[in-house]
């Protein structure tokens, strides 16, 4: 029984330490590394809208990669019928290891 307890403590401890480490890296990335970088703007096309109960949200293409914004929001209500008429305007900053910090996002008409 002792070995199972030791394995459980090691797994839970390493999971907790990885969460703390990820939080610290994201905090440093957002508040120190990319703080003085210029804000860049890009218009992204909306590729798909998901209205299923479990994964409600919309997909958009940013830097040749699809991203998903989950949730039922006023944005989704605005674009659900005419996805071709709207784009997502993203204000972002470049960061370390080819990552980006999104400052703001807006849904605007084309």
C-alpha positions as CSV (number, residue, x, y, z in Angstrom):
1,X,0.0,0.0,0.0
2,X,2.9,2.3,0.7
3,X,4.1,2.3,-3.0
4,X,0.7,3.3,-4.3
5,X,0.7,6.3,-1.8
6,X,4.2,7.3,-2.9
7,X,3.3,7.1,-6.6
8,X,0.1,9.2,-6.0
9,X,2.0,11.8,-4.0
10,X,4.7,12.0,-6.7
11,X,2.1,12.4,-9.5
12,X,0.0,15.0,-7.7
13,X,3.1,16.9,-6.6
14,X,4.6,17.0,-10.1
15,X,1.2,18.1,-11.5
16,X,1.0,20.9,-9.0
17,X,4.6,22.0,-9.7
18,X,4.0,22.0,-13.4
19,X,0.9,24.2,-13.0
20,X,2.9,26.7,-10.8
21,X,5.7,26.7,-13.4
22,X,3.3,27.4,-16.3
23,X,1.7,30.2,-14.3
24,X,5.1,31.8,-13.7
25,X,6.2,31.5,-17.3
26,X,2.9,33.1,-18.5
27,X,3.1,35.8,-16.0
28,X,6.7,36.7,-17.0
29,X,5.8,36.5,-20.7
30,X,2.8,38.8,-20.4
31,X,4.1,41.3,-17.8
32,X,7.8,41.6,-18.5
33,X,9.1,40.1,-21.7
34,X,6.4,41.5,-24.1
35,X,5.6,44.6,-22.1
36,X,7.7,47.0,-24.2
37,X,7.0,45.3,-27.6
38,X,4.8,47.2,-30.1
39,X,1.2,46.2,-30.5
40,X,0.6,44.6,-33.9
41,X,-2.8,44.3,-35.6
42,X,-4.1,41.6,-37.8
43,X,-7.5,40.8,-39.4
44,X,-8.3,37.1,-39.2
45,X,-11.1,35.3,-41.0
46,X,-13.7,33.3,-39.2
47,X,-13.5,29.7,-40.5
48,X,-16.3,27.9,-38.6
49,X,-19.0,28.4,-36.0
50,X,-19.8,25.5,-33.6
51,X,-23.2,25.7,-32.0
52,X,-23.2,22.3,-30.4
53,X,-24.0,22.1,-26.7
54,X,-20.6,20.9,-25.6
55,X,-18.3,23.0,-27.8
56,X,-20.1,26.3,-28.6
57,X,-17.8,28.9,-30.0
58,X,-16.1,29.9,-33.2
59,X,-12.9,29.1,-35.1
60,X,-10.6,31.7,-36.7
61,X,-7.3,31.6,-38.6
62,X,-4.4,33.4,-37.0
63,X,-0.8,33.0,-38.4
64,X,-1.9,30.1,-40.6
65,X,-3.2,28.2,-37.6
66,X,-6.8,27.6,-36.5
67,X,-7.8,28.8,-33.1
68,X,-11.0,28.3,-31.1
69,X,-12.8,30.8,-28.8
70,X,-15.3,29.0,-26.6
71,X,-18.5,30.2,-25.1
72,X,-21.8,31.7,-26.0
73,X,-21.2,35.5,-26.2
74,X,-22.6,38.5,-27.9
75,X,-19.9,38.1,-30.5
76,X,-21.2,34.7,-31.5
77,X,-24.8,36.0,-31.6
78,X,-23.6,38.7,-34.0
79,X,-21.8,36.4,-36.4
80,X,-23.8,33.2,-36.3
81,X,-25.8,33.8,-39.5
82,X,-23.3,35.6,-41.7
83,X,-19.7,34.5,-41.1
84,X,-18.5,35.9,-44.4
85,X,-19.4,39.5,-43.4
86,X,-17.2,39.6,-40.3
87,X,-13.5,39.4,-39.4
88,X,-11.8,39.2,-36.1
89,X,-9.3,42.1,-35.5
90,X,-6.6,41.0,-33.1
91,X,-4.2,43.3,-31.3
92,X,-1.2,41.3,-30.2
93,X,2.4,41.5,-29.2
94,X,5.2,39.1,-30.2
95,X,6.9,37.2,-27.4
96,X,9.6,34.6,-26.8
97,X,9.8,31.2,-28.5
98,X,7.5,32.4,-31.4
99,X,4.6,32.9,-29.1
100,X,2.1,35.8,-29.1
101,X,0.3,37.7,-26.3
102,X,-3.2,38.7,-27.5
103,X,-4.0,42.1,-26.0
104,X,-7.5,42.6,-27.4
105,X,-9.8,41.1,-30.0
106,X,-12.8,42.6,-31.8
107,X,-15.3,41.4,-34.3
108,X,-15.7,43.9,-37.0
109,X,-17.5,44.0,-40.3
110,X,-15.6,43.6,-43.6
